Amino acid sequence: MRKKTSLSIKLSITMILLVCGIIGLCWILNHLFLEEFYIYEKKQELLISFETIEKAYEDEVLGKDEFDVTFELLCANSNLSILVIDGDSKVIRSSAPDVQALMKQLQEMLIEKNEEENGLGGNNDNSAPPNWENPFSDAQFSENQTLLEEDNYSLVRQTDTRLQSDYLVLWGELGEGSYVYMRTALESIRESAAITNRFFLGVGLFGLVVSVVIIFIIARNVTRPVKELTNISRAMSDLKFEVKYQPKKQDSTELAELGAHMNYMSYALEKTISDLKVANNELKQDIEKKEQIDEMRKEFLSNVSHELKTPIALIQGYAEGLKEGINEDVESQNYYCDVIVDEANKMNHMVKQLMTLNQLEFGNDLVEMSRFNISEMIAGLVQANRLLAEQSGIRINFRETEEAFVWGDMFKVEEVITNYISNAIHHAEGEKQIDIYYEHKEKVLRICVFNTGNPIPEEELDKIWIKFYKVDKARTREYGGSGVGLSIVKAIMESMHQACGVRNLTNGVEFWLELENGCITD
């Protein structure tokens, strides 16, 4: 397997190559363009010097002592040879020891210019200022390349064929036959450019060596926390979340932030895995619950079949008896018909309860919340059930005398309380008394329905809300109960997000429900 190159080495090589490239590019640019840049700067210096001399001529200070310092600075700072003459060929200013040589160079240029303007190939009487000797007697032979030409001056690149030297020359007319001639050698520029390039190359190599050392140090410092973060990520992949990144003072903000995010990710992963384990346990519980639901569904079908089997058998038996004319007297026939009708009504009631329960459990039954008078509702239900209770020797007492208002679905609450009262009537024993009363709490009103009689076994208190569950099956069958009523009560209260329950008291059983208090307080 090919060995991987470390990040620090890759980073070091990349930075070294970058530094080498920059140094090499700068050296190439210097080598190609530094001389031209120097020449351009010299052109600007010549033009500025000409403007300075021209202004001094116009101000009539060119030949005075007050211009001496300025003139010397122009010559020294820009390395210029300057000659200024008047119309009589007298020298006004000169920086060169060989004045005659400069004058001959100037005369040669003037003659050359006049020949170009007049189209002449030889001397002309107007080709030079008066009192000048013929320059061709001992003039230097030169080749000129015009770089810039204006009305009063010309800037040329001059090659001295005798000395094989190049010069930048600016000559111009100051007025009234006065001329200025300025010259600087290009050889010094080439030498300066060459020296600069050699110096730059040496400095660049020294800088490269220093840069290599610094780059390795920086790369090591930069990659150290990266390696540490890599080790942390490796530990995290092995589910070792106790490893944390400890930032150093020299760490950059980005690395410190990355380390902080790694620590947070470690914490988040640990929490997520913990949550996944919890979710896995919950999933197992859900699977077990589903299995229980399947068992309950099977039990439900079995219970429905069992509940329907008895009335169907009775209906079938009595119907066959009527058909075969076992008892032909009218009283017996009416009895048979009454049994059939009664059993059919029980079946119809149970089917309706199952349909209601199904709608509640699947959320298909709309809950309409409203504020209503619960005291008035209970009083009406007590009055409606009083006759049935008195037939069984039961007294119903509604203790509350003050009005109470609650929030809820009025029709569903009425069904719950009706179911409680009905259960109390069927199970009241002993003193045969039913009490309905309130328990006031902070935000809810608890409505309690108590009946005297035998308590419900403690192990069966939670089971009575299950469909078809019956504590006393014989007695439930006796009054026509199906074991679905309390399941409907539970589903109704859950649809309104309220609680209901049951508890055994000393002399009986109390069923209760809670509703949101609707009383308006000052």
TATA-V862494 format. One record per residue. N is the residue number from 0. RES is the residue in three letters. OMEGA is omega in degrees with one decimal (none if undefined). NEAR is the number of other C-alpha atoms within 12 Angstrom. D_LAST is the distance of its C-alpha to the last C-alpha in Angstrom with 1 decimal. Layout:
N;RES;OMEGA;NEAR;D_LAST / N;RES;OMEGA;NEAR;D_LAST
This chain:
0;MET;-177.7;3;84.3 / 1;ARG;-179.2;4;84.3 / 2;LYS;-178.4;5;82.9 / 3;LYS;177.3;9;79.9 / 4;THR;-177.4;11;80.1 / 5;SER;-178.4;16;77.5 / 6;LEU;-178.3;21;74.9 / 7;SER;179.1;24;76.2 / 8;ILE;177.8;21;79.7 / 9;LYS;179.6;18;78.6 / 10;LEU;179.9;23;76.5 / 11;SER;-179.1;27;79.5 / 12;ILE;179.9;22;82.0 / 13;THR;-178.5;18;79.7 / 14;MET;178.7;24;79.2 / 15;ILE;177.7;27;82.9 / 16;LEU;178.9;19;84.0 / 17;LEU;179.1;18;81.5 / 18;VAL;178.3;25;83.0 / 19;CYS;179.9;23;86.6 / 20;GLY;-179.8;18;85.8 / 21;ILE;179.1;19;84.4 / 22;ILE;179.9;26;87.4 / 23;GLY;179.3;22;89.8 / 24;LEU;179.2;19;88.2 / 25;CYS;-180.0;21;88.3 / 26;TRP;178.8;26;92.0 / 27;ILE;178.9;17;92.9 / 28;LEU;176.3;18;91.2 / 29;ASN;-176.5;26;93.0 / 30;HIS;-176.1;25;96.3 / 31;LEU;-167.3;17;96.0 / 32;PHE;-176.6;19;94.4 / 33;LEU;-179.8;25;94.8 / 34;GLU;179.2;25;98.3 / 35;GLU;178.9;19;97.2 / 36;PHE;177.2;19;94.2 / 37;TYR;-179.5;29;96.6 / 38;ILE;178.4;30;98.9 / 39;TYR;179.4;21;96.1 / 40;GLU;178.1;19;95.1 / 41;LYS;176.6;31;98.7 / 42;LYS;-179.7;31;98.9 / 43;GLN;178.6;19;95.9 / 44;GLU;177.7;29;97.6 / 45;LEU;-179.7;38;100.8 / 46;LEU;179.4;34;99.0 / 47;ILE;179.0;18;97.2 / 48;SER;178.6;35;100.4 / 49;PHE;179.8;37;102.2 / 50;GLU;179.1;24;99.5 / 51;THR;179.8;24;99.8 / 52;ILE;-179.7;40;103.6 / 53;GLU;179.1;29;103.5 / 54;LYS;178.4;17;101.1 / 55;ALA;177.7;26;103.4 / 56;TYR;-179.1;27;106.4 / 57;GLU;179.0;17;104.6 / 58;ASP;177.7;15;103.7 / 59;GLU;177.1;17;107.4 / 60;VAL;-174.0;20;106.5 / 61;LEU;-176.8;31;107.7 / 62;GLY;-176.6;26;111.0 / 63;LYS;-177.6;16;109.8 / 64;ASP;-176.7;15;109.1 / 65;GLU;179.7;14;105.4 / 66;PHE;-175.5;22;105.0 / 67;ASP;-176.6;20;106.7 / 68;VAL;179.7;15;103.7 / 69;THR;-179.3;21;101.7 / 70;PHE;179.8;34;104.7 / 71;GLU;177.9;23;105.2 / 72;LEU;177.9;19;101.5 / 73;LEU;-177.5;29;101.8 / 74;CYS;-174.6;28;104.8 / 75;ALA;-175.4;18;103.6 / 76;ASN;-176.8;17;100.0 / 77;SER;179.9;29;100.8 / 78;ASN;-176.5;27;104.3 / 79;LEU;167.3;33;106.0 / 80;SER;-173.0;37;109.6 / 81;ILE;175.6;42;109.6 / 82;LEU;177.1;42;112.5 / 83;VAL;179.5;40;112.2 / 84;ILE;178.2;36;115.4 / 85;ASP;-176.4;28;116.2 / 86;GLY;178.6;21;118.3 / 87;ASP;179.1;17;121.5 / 88;SER;176.3;27;120.7 / 89;LYS;-177.7;23;120.1 / 90;VAL;175.5;25;117.4 / 91;ILE;178.2;31;114.4 / 92;ARG;176.1;36;112.4 / 93;SER;178.2;32;113.2 / 94;SER;-176.0;27;111.6 / 95;ALA;177.6;24;114.3 / 96;PRO;-179.9;13;117.6 / 97;ASP;-176.4;15;119.4 / 98;VAL;-177.2;24;118.9 / 99;GLN;-179.6;23;121.7 / 100;ALA;179.1;23;120.1 / 101;LEU;-179.9;34;116.8 / 102;MET;178.8;39;118.8 / 103;LYS;177.2;29;120.7 / 104;GLN;179.0;39;117.5 / 105;LEU;179.8;41;116.0 / 106;GLN;179.8;38;119.3 / 107;GLU;-179.1;34;119.4 / 108;MET;179.0;39;115.9 / 109;LEU;179.4;33;116.7 / 110;ILE;-179.0;31;119.9 / 111;GLU;-179.9;28;118.0 / 112;LYS;-179.9;29;115.4 / 113;ASN;178.7;22;118.1 / 114;GLU;177.7;20;119.9 / 115;GLU;-178.2;16;116.8 / 116;GLU;-175.8;14;116.1 / 117;ASN;-179.8;16;119.8 / 118;GLY;-177.8;14;120.6 / 119;LEU;178.8;16;123.6 / 120;GLY;-178.3;14;125.0 / 121;GLY;-177.1;17;126.9 / 122;ASN;178.1;23;126.9 / 123;ASN;-176.9;21;126.1 / 124;ASP;-177.5;17;126.9 / 125;ASN;-174.1;21;123.3 / 126;SER;-178.6;29;121.9 / 127;ALA;177.6;31;121.4 / 128;PRO;-179.7;30;121.3 / 129;PRO;177.5;18;124.6 / 130;ASN;176.4;16;126.7 / 131;TRP;176.5;26;125.3 / 132;GLU;178.6;21;127.8 / 133;ASN;-175.2;23;127.8 / 134;PRO;-174.2;27;125.2 / 135;PHE;179.1;19;126.8 / 136;SER;177.9;12;129.7 / 137;ASP;-178.2;14;127.7 / 138;ALA;174.6;23;124.1 / 139;GLN;178.0;26;121.9 / 140;PHE;-175.1;22;121.4 / 141;SER;174.7;26;117.7 / 142;GLU;-174.8;24;115.4 / 143;ASN;174.3;26;112.4 / 144;GLN;-177.4;20;109.1 / 145;THR;177.9;22;107.2 / 146;LEU;-178.1;19;103.4 / 147;LEU;-178.2;23;102.3 / 148;GLU;176.4;18;104.3 / 149;GLU;-176.3;15;103.4 / 150;ASP;-172.6;12;105.5 / 151;ASN;176.9;21;106.3 / 152;TYR;176.3;30;106.0 / 153;SER;178.2;33;106.4 / 154;LEU;-174.6;34;104.9 / 155;VAL;172.0;32;107.1 / 156;ARG;-170.6;31;107.5 / 157;GLN;176.2;35;111.1 / 158;THR;177.6;26;113.2 / 159;ASP;-176.0;23;116.2 / 160;THR;-179.6;15;118.8 / 161;ARG;-178.0;13;121.1 / 162;LEU;-177.3;15;118.5 / 163;GLN;179.3;16;116.3 / 164;SER;178.7;23;113.3 / 165;ASP;179.9;26;110.3 / 166;TYR;165.0;37;108.9 / 167;LEU;-174.9;43;106.2 / 168;VAL;172.0;44;107.9 / 169;LEU;174.8;46;106.5 / 170;TRP;-177.8;46;109.0 / 171;GLY;-179.4;38;108.3 / 172;GLU;-179.5;31;109.8 / 173;LEU;-176.9;30;108.6 / 174;GLY;177.7;21;110.5 / 175;GLU;175.9;14;114.0 / 176;GLY;178.6;21;115.6 / 177;SER;-177.7;31;113.6 / 178;TYR;174.0;40;112.3 / 179;VAL;-180.0;49;110.1 / 180;TYR;-178.7;47;110.7 / 181;MET;-177.3;49;108.1 / 182;ARG;173.5;43;108.5 / 183;THR;-176.5;40;106.7 / 184;ALA;177.1;29;107.9 / 185;LEU;-179.0;30;105.8 / 186;GLU;178.3;23;107.5 / 187;SER;178.5;23;105.4 / 188;ILE;178.7;27;102.2 / 189;ARG;179.3;25;103.3 / 190;GLU;179.3;16;104.1 / 191;SER;179.6;23;100.7 / 192;ALA;-179.8;26;98.9 / 193;ALA;178.2;22;100.9 / 194;ILE;179.7;18;100.2 / 195;THR;179.7;23;96.5 / 196;ASN;179.1;26;96.5 / 197;ARG;178.3;18;98.3 / 198;PHE;-179.9;18;96.0 / 199;PHE;179.7;26;93.0 / 200;LEU;178.4;24;94.3 / 201;GLY;178.7;17;94.9 / 202;VAL;-180.0;19;91.5 / 203;GLY;179.1;25;89.9 / 204;LEU;176.8;22;91.7 / 205;PHE;178.3;17;90.7 / 206;GLY;178.9;21;87.1 / 207;LEU;179.7;25;87.2 / 208;VAL;179.0;18;88.3 / 209;VAL;-179.3;16;85.5 / 210;SER;179.6;25;83.0 / 211;VAL;-179.9;26;84.0 / 212;VAL;-178.8;18;83.4 / 213;ILE;-179.2;18;80.0 / 214;ILE;179.8;28;79.0 / 215;PHE;179.1;25;79.7 / 216;ILE;-179.8;19;77.7 / 217;ILE;-179.1;23;74.7 / 218;ALA;179.8;27;75.0 / 219;ARG;179.7;22;74.9 / 220;ASN;-179.2;24;71.9 / 221;VAL;-175.0;27;70.1 / 222;THR;179.6;25;70.9 / 223;ARG;178.2;25;70.2 / 224;PRO;177.4;32;66.4 / 225;VAL;176.4;27;67.0 / 226;LYS;179.1;21;69.2 / 227;GLU;177.6;26;66.6 / 228;LEU;176.4;30;63.9 / 229;THR;178.6;21;66.4 / 230;ASN;178.1;21;66.8 / 231;ILE;179.4;29;63.1 / 232;SER;177.8;27;62.8 / 233;ARG;178.1;18;65.6 / 234;ALA;178.2;20;63.8 / 235;MET;178.8;26;60.6 / 236;SER;175.6;16;62.7 / 237;ASP;177.8;15;63.8 / 238;LEU;174.3;19;60.1 / 239;LYS;-172.4;19;60.5 / 240;PHE;179.6;27;57.2 / 241;GLU;179.1;19;57.7 / 242;VAL;-178.3;26;60.0 / 243;LYS;178.3;26;58.3 / 244;TYR;177.7;33;59.7 / 245;GLN;-176.7;21;60.1 / 246;PRO;176.8;24;60.5 / 247;LYS;-179.0;18;63.3 / 248;LYS;-176.7;11;63.2 / 249;GLN;178.8;15;65.8 / 250;ASP;177.6;24;64.0 / 251;SER;-179.5;19;63.0 / 252;THR;-178.1;15;59.3 / 253;GLU;-179.9;15;59.8 / 254;LEU;177.3;26;61.4 / 255;ALA;178.1;23;58.7 / 256;GLU;177.3;19;56.1 / 257;LEU;177.7;25;58.0 / 258;GLY;178.1;30;58.2 / 259;ALA;177.8;22;54.4 / 260;HIS;177.0;22;53.9 / 261;MET;178.0;32;56.4 / 262;ASN;179.2;27;54.5 / 263;TYR;178.8;21;51.3 / 264;MET;177.1;25;53.1 / 265;SER;178.1;29;54.5 / 266;TYR;-178.5;22;51.0 / 267;ALA;178.8;17;49.7 / 268;LEU;178.8;23;52.7 / 269;GLU;179.5;22;52.2 / 270;LYS;-180.0;17;48.6 / 271;THR;178.6;18;49.5 / 272;ILE;176.7;19;52.2 / 273;SER;178.5;16;49.9 / 274;ASP;179.0;15;47.4 / 275;LEU;177.4;16;50.3 / 276;LYS;176.8;14;51.3 / 277;VAL;179.5;14;47.8 / 278;ALA;178.5;16;47.8 / 279;ASN;177.2;15;51.2 / 280;ASN;178.1;14;50.0 / 281;GLU;178.0;15;47.0 / 282;LEU;176.6;15;49.6 / 283;LYS;178.2;15;51.7 / 284;GLN;178.2;15;48.7 / 285;ASP;178.4;15;47.9 / 286;ILE;177.7;15;51.6 / 287;GLU;178.7;14;51.4 / 288;LYS;178.0;15;48.2 / 289;LYS;177.4;15;50.0 / 290;GLU;176.5;14;52.8 / 291;GLN;178.8;15;50.5 / 292;ILE;177.1;16;49.0 / 293;ASP;177.8;15;52.5 / 294;GLU;178.5;15;53.2 / 295;MET;178.3;19;50.1 / 296;ARG;177.2;18;51.2 / 297;LYS;179.0;14;54.6 / 298;GLU;178.9;19;53.0 / 299;PHE;179.4;23;50.7 / 300;LEU;178.2;18;53.8 / 301;SER;-179.9;16;55.6 / 302;ASN;178.7;26;52.7 / 303;VAL;179.0;27;52.5 / 304;SER;-179.0;20;56.2 / 305;HIS;-178.5;18;56.1 / 306;GLU;-178.5;34;53.4 / 307;LEU;-174.8;28;55.2 / 308;LYS;-176.7;20;58.6 / 309;THR;179.2;22;58.2 / 310;PRO;178.4;29;57.0 / 311;ILE;178.7;26;59.5 / 312;ALA;179.0;20;62.3 / 313;LEU;179.8;25;61.3 / 314;ILE;-179.1;26;61.1 / 315;GLN;-177.6;22;64.4 / 316;GLY;-178.7;21;66.1 / 317;TYR;177.8;28;65.1 / 318;ALA;178.4;27;65.8 / 319;GLU;177.3;19;69.3 / 320;GLY;177.4;21;69.8 / 321;LEU;-177.7;25;69.1 / 322;LYS;-176.9;15;71.4 / 323;GLU;176.6;12;74.2 / 324;GLY;-179.3;15;73.8 / 325;ILE;175.7;16;73.6 / 326;ASN;-175.6;18;72.2 / 327;GLU;179.5;15;73.2 / 328;ASP;-174.1;12;71.6 / 329;VAL;-177.6;13;68.5 / 330;GLU;179.0;12;66.3 / 331;SER;179.2;17;67.0 / 332;GLN;178.4;22;66.5 / 333;ASN;178.4;18;63.1 / 334;TYR;177.9;19;62.1 / 335;TYR;-180.0;28;63.2 / 336;CYS;179.7;24;61.2 / 337;ASP;178.3;19;58.1 / 338;VAL;-179.7;25;58.3 / 339;ILE;-179.4;27;58.8 / 340;VAL;-178.7;21;55.8 / 341;ASP;180.0;22;53.6 / 342;GLU;177.1;32;54.6 / 343;ALA;177.9;25;54.1 / 344;ASN;178.5;20;50.5 / 345;LYS;178.5;28;49.8 / 346;MET;-179.9;29;51.2 / 347;ASN;179.2;20;49.2 / 348;HIS;179.8;22;46.0 / 349;MET;179.2;29;46.7 / 350;VAL;178.1;21;47.6 / 351;LYS;178.5;18;44.3 / 352;GLN;178.8;29;42.4 / 353;LEU;177.6;28;44.4 / 354;MET;178.0;19;43.7 / 355;THR;-179.9;26;40.0 / 356;LEU;179.2;33;40.1 / 357;ASN;178.6;20;42.2 / 358;GLN;-179.7;19;39.8 / 359;LEU;-177.1;25;36.9 / 360;GLU;-179.4;22;38.9 / 361;PHE;176.3;15;40.3 / 362;GLY;-179.8;16;37.0 / 363;ASN;-178.1;15;38.4 / 364;ASP;-176.1;19;35.7 / 365;LEU;177.2;17;32.8 / 366;VAL;180.0;23;29.3 / 367;GLU;-177.4;17;26.9 / 368;MET;177.5;20;23.2 / 369;SER;177.4;21;20.7 / 370;ARG;-177.6;21;17.6 / 371;PHE;-177.6;26;18.8 / 372;ASN;-178.0;25;18.5 / 373;ILE;179.7;38;20.4 / 374;SER;179.8;27;20.8 / 375;GLU;179.0;21;22.5 / 376;MET;-177.7;27;24.8 / 377;ILE;178.6;39;25.8 / 378;ALA;178.3;28;26.6 / 379;GLY;179.6;17;28.8 / 380;LEU;177.0;29;30.6 / 381;VAL;179.8;33;31.2 / 382;GLN;-178.1;20;32.7 / 383;ALA;-177.1;17;34.8 / 384;ASN;-175.7;29;36.2 / 385;ARG;-178.4;25;36.7 / 386;LEU;178.9;16;40.2 / 387;LEU;179.6;20;41.4 / 388;ALA;-178.1;29;40.0 / 389;GLU;176.7;20;41.7 / 390;GLN;178.0;14;45.0 / 391;SER;179.1;20;44.9 / 392;GLY;-176.4;19;43.9 / 393;ILE;176.6;30;40.4 / 394;ARG;176.6;30;37.3 / 395;ILE;179.5;36;33.9 / 396;ASN;172.8;27;30.9 / 397;PHE;-169.5;28;27.3 / 398;ARG;-169.6;21;25.5 / 399;GLU;179.0;20;21.9 / 400;THR;179.6;15;20.9 / 401;GLU;179.5;15;17.2 / 402;GLU;176.3;19;16.3 / 403;ALA;-179.8;31;15.3 / 404;PHE;179.6;30;15.0 / 405;VAL;173.9;32;16.7 / 406;TRP;177.4;30;18.4 / 407;GLY;174.4;33;22.2 / 408;ASP;-170.0;29;25.4 / 409;MET;-176.6;27;25.2 / 410;PHE;179.4;21;29.0 / 411;LYS;176.8;32;29.6 / 412;VAL;177.7;42;27.0 / 413;GLU;178.9;30;28.7 / 414;GLU;179.1;26;32.0 / 415;VAL;-177.8;39;30.9 / 416;ILE;176.7;42;29.7 / 417;THR;178.8;30;32.8 / 418;ASN;178.4;31;35.0 / 419;TYR;-178.3;41;33.5 / 420;ILE;179.4;43;34.0 / 421;SER;177.7;34;37.5 / 422;ASN;-178.9;37;38.4 / 423;ALA;179.3;38;37.2 / 424;ILE;-176.2;35;39.4 / 425;HIS;-175.8;32;42.4 / 426;HIS;-179.7;34;42.2 / 427;ALA;178.6;33;41.0 / 428;GLU;179.0;25;43.8 / 429;GLY;178.4;17;44.4 / 430;GLU;179.2;19;42.0 / 431;LYS;-178.0;28;41.0 / 432;GLN;176.8;32;37.4 / 433;ILE;178.0;40;34.4 / 434;ASP;176.1;32;30.9 / 435;ILE;-175.2;36;27.7 / 436;TYR;-177.9;30;24.5 / 437;TYR;165.0;32;21.5 / 438;GLU;-176.3;21;20.9 / 439;HIS;175.3;22;17.4 / 440;LYS;-172.2;13;17.5 / 441;GLU;-175.7;13;15.4 / 442;LYS;-177.2;18;15.3 / 443;VAL;174.5;24;17.5 / 444;LEU;178.3;29;18.2 / 445;ARG;177.8;31;21.8 / 446;ILE;-174.8;41;23.7 / 447;CYS;174.9;34;26.9 / 448;VAL;-175.9;43;30.0 / 449;PHE;172.2;42;32.5 / 450;ASN;175.6;42;36.1 / 451;THR;179.4;32;38.8 / 452;GLY;-178.2;26;42.0 / 453;ASN;177.7;26;43.8 / 454;PRO;174.5;28;42.0 / 455;ILE;178.0;27;42.4 / 456;PRO;-174.3;19;44.8 / 457;GLU;-178.3;16;43.0 / 458;GLU;-178.4;12;45.2 / 459;GLU;-177.8;18;44.2 / 460;LEU;-178.3;22;40.4 / 461;ASP;-174.9;21;40.1 / 462;LYS;-174.5;22;42.8 / 463;ILE;179.3;31;41.3 / 464;TRP;180.0;27;39.3 / 465;ILE;-179.3;28;42.6 / 466;LYS;175.2;35;44.2 / 467;PHE;178.3;36;46.7 / 468;TYR;-178.6;27;46.2 / 469;LYS;177.8;30;46.8 / 470;VAL;178.3;27;46.7 / 471;ASP;-172.9;22;48.9 / 472;LYS;-179.1;18;50.8 / 473;ALA;-177.6;13;52.7 / 474;ARG;178.6;16;49.7 / 475;THR;178.1;22;47.9 / 476;ARG;-176.8;22;50.9 / 477;GLU;-179.8;14;51.1 / 478;TYR;173.3;19;47.8 / 479;GLY;178.5;29;48.3 / 480;GLY;-178.4;32;45.8 / 481;SER;-178.0;42;46.5 / 482;GLY;-178.0;36;44.5 / 483;VAL;-172.7;36;42.5 / 484;GLY;-178.6;38;39.3 / 485;LEU;174.0;40;37.6 / 486;SER;176.4;33;38.7 / 487;ILE;177.7;38;36.9 / 488;VAL;-178.9;41;33.7 / 489;LYS;-178.5;38;34.0 / 490;ALA;179.2;36;34.6 / 491;ILE;-177.9;43;31.7 / 492;MET;177.2;34;29.2 / 493;GLU;178.2;28;30.9 / 494;SER;177.7;28;30.6 / 495;MET;179.8;29;26.8 / 496;HIS;177.1;19;26.9 / 497;GLN;-173.1;26;25.6 / 498;ALA;172.7;24;27.3 / 499;CYS;-178.6;35;29.2 / 500;GLY;-178.9;29;31.7 / 501;VAL;175.3;33;33.7 / 502;ARG;177.1;27;34.6 / 503;ASN;173.1;24;37.2 / 504;LEU;-173.9;19;36.2 / 505;THR;-173.4;14;38.6 / 506;ASN;179.7;21;39.4 / 507;GLY;-176.1;28;38.3 / 508;VAL;179.5;35;36.5 / 509;GLU;170.3;37;32.8 / 510;PHE;-177.7;42;31.8 / 511;TRP;172.6;36;28.3 / 512;LEU;-179.8;40;26.3 / 513;GLU;178.2;38;23.0 / 514;LEU;-179.8;42;20.6 / 515;GLU;-178.0;31;17.7 / 516;ASN;-179.2;28;14.4 / 517;GLY;-179.5;24;13.0 / 518;CYS;178.9;23;10.0 / 519;ILE;-179.7;12;6.8 / 520;THR;179.5;7;3.8 / 521;ASP;none;3;0.0
